[in-house]
Amino acid sequence: AEKRAAAVEEELAAANEKAEWNLKKVKKAIEKGKGYETEKNALETRVAVLDAERRALEERAKSSEANEKKLAAARESFKKATERNAALEAELAAANEKAEP
């Protein structure tokens, strides 16, 4: 009976040792998981910031594109006005020539 009790005691000590070892491993895994969670949260925050920056840049690009279109339209309008002015000056010069004796 003593041998059996000693064997059971040895088995119990080995089981306790293994349980402690497993507990250490679980604690390490939990800490590692916390690190991963922290890193994941930081990356998600960075993604949100970059996405907001991307949207802002897209809006600036749209605004810039609209301004370029307005500038092109203004240049075209100026060109037409200059051509019309030249035509009117030519008409005035011709009318002046006819009016002179």
ABEGO torsion letter per residue (X at the ends): XAAAAAAAAAAAAAAAAAAAAAAAAAAAAAAAAAAAAAAAAAAAAAAAAAAAAAAAAAAAAAAAAAAAAAAAAAAAAAAAAAAAAAAAAAAAAAAAAAABX
